[in-house]
Amino acid sequence: MTQEFINKYFYYFFIFTFVFSVLLYNIIGFKSADELCGLALLGIFIAFVFQTKNWEFDKSFFITILIFIFYTGYSFYIKSNSLFGIITDLIIQMKPYLAFFAVYQMKPQFSDSQKLLLKQCCVVIWVILVPIGIYGIFDFSIFKAVMEHATNYAASIVCLSLLYLYGSKFTFKEKLFFIVMLSAGIASGRSKFHGFFALAACFVLYFNNINKIKINFRTVLISLAIIGIVFFMAKDKIELYFIQSITGEIDRNLLARFVLYATSIEIFVDYFPFGSGLASFATHASGEYYSDIYIKYGIDSIWGLTPKATYFVADTYYPSLAQFGVVGVLLYFSFWIYLIKKSFSYFRKSKQIQLFIVATLIAGFLVIENTADASFTSNRGFFMMLFLGLIMSEQYHQCVSKTEPR
């Protein structure tokens, strides 16, 4: 399986995943699209590994697998849920890591012509979606009628905009158009999106050359200002899900999402340090195979968290980290630190800022989205991690081409 083969067919796979796991995911109602894409990616990855000289396997991915094996064994030991519940949750939790590490190890790279075609297609699709957003300003129900929820519209706009930025030459005109494209998502009314829009606009307009990516007083000050703007744009959600969950100032029966945050704090304490186990809390599997945790903490009567109506059980991501405990939280954030550090190290060697900016924005999108959506383990998260793997693969190729003798 040559690199040329990987580059060519991964491009088709990437486009297919974007169309059916993001754009049309809610429109056509095919909710297993991301799982099928994940299964296909796993097959391609296994074939790729077997054809390497020594069955080479990324060490970080291997460590990640060992961690999940430990948590699976731990879950069986404490009987966090049924066999099928634990296995189901294991697959869902592993999906984003598979998407990143499989792509990153195969190191695909798109040609200039492939990037141009991708960029042009994104503009065409964006033009089709813009009228929905304009109509949604006057009649918000259009988002539910067309894309099931305004969040799906905002996520589609984000993906289209980031793909456009990736396929561009990163000129000032293209960066401005990226911001224009992204602004279409403001119509969704999501405060999470407003926070990401502020982050993206500031990053693209300020950190636009390598001279500004350095550790000094000015950069630290600007970065803190950007973080402040993001927090201000998303202050309602931050206050609701974090501050009030700590102070307990609102009635738990008013909001299922708040209950998940508040209860997760109790679980972190009660199940220190490894958490309550897979399929036990705030995940799809914990609702499908109803977990005893909801009964234990007295939240099984709250609308959206009841045994017969688990609509909001997997409505946010961070509370689900209670399944992995304090250790799991440290591992999760260590994973993101590892990715950003590696992307930054590639940037320092290649002196190419475009891919580093895109990688940072993908990470920023998921970090912000996860406050009020289980984006990381959703169809959108799968595609974004696939995209991140592609970005860092291209960063790797930039470094290699930089160091190759001429």
Phi, psi and omega in degrees: 000096185286166178295326178297320178296314179299313182300317184291308187278336174292328178301314178295318179297319180298314179296315180301315180297318179298315183293312187267341179260352179232292187298309186258004186306312182270338181289313182270347177074019179271087189283357180256010184300315182291326177294319178294320177295321178296320178295318178296318179297320178299318179297316179297318182294316179298316178299321179296314181298317181295338181265358174283163188302312182240032184051053185295141184219131181301128184297320181294323177293320179298317178296320178299317179297317179299321178298316180291327175297318178299312182292330176293313177298319178298319180295319177295322183296315181270359179056056182293335177193188179286169179304310182293325178296313181296315180295319178300314181293324178302315180297315181295317182290330181280339188306310181294327180289321175299315181303315181288304189293323179297314180292316182298323180286325180285341175054053176291156179215127181273144177283168179298323180291323178294319178295319180297316179297318178298316179298315181294319178297321180296320179295317180298314180295321179300318178300325179290324184279333183304315179302329177297317179295318179297315178296324182295337178297327183263330180220096187296340183293345180299326181295320178290322182292322185264316188236017176074325180199151181297331178300322180293323177295313180299318180295321178296319178296318179298313181297315179299317182294316180292324177294321176298314180297321178296319182277354183278175175268003178064035174283165180299321179297318180290326177293322176295319179293327175301315180294321177298314178301314183294327183298340178299334181286347179299329180298340180292341179073011181277123179295331175299317180294321179301320177296316179293322179300317178298316179299312183296314182297315180295317181295312185291323183277328181267305182277066186255004173208164188294337182292340181267352178263080178207156182273104174210176185299318182297314181295317179298318180296314179297318180297318178295323178295319179296315178299321178298319179295317179299315179296322180295318181294330182249023188298327181297316180290322180296315179297318184291314189267341183247303184295311182289333178289336178275317183279337180067038186279350181237159181292130182299334183285354183276334187206118183296322182298317178299319180299319179298317178295312182297317182290327180300326178297318178296320181293320177303321181284313185289330182245040178289137002255355188259003175084186186271358175094164181299145176063026182255334188201131171061029176230162179304315183295328180291339176268318179298315175249079196313121185280145178291343182301320181297324178286317182302320183263009173067033180245013183282356179256359182279135183304126181098347179237010182279159181302328183261357180213079184264040186300325187250011182300317182251041186272356179206158188262311189304321176301331181292344177294345175298336176298331184255357176070188180299321178299317179297322178297315178298320179293320181298311181287333174295324178299314181291323176297319178300315182294313181294320178296319179292318178297321179292323179294322176296318180298317181296328180280319184273336183064022178254115189272336188303308183293326178295320178297315180296317179299317180295321180290324176298314179297317180297320179300312182292320179299316180289314182300324185292349178292329183221029179193145179274052186299322185302321182258008181267182176299321179294319179296320179300313180293317181298321178289327173299314180298317180297321176299319177296315181301312182287334173295317179291327174298319178299314180296325177298318179294319180296314180294332180288327185264348180291138178293143180260000000 
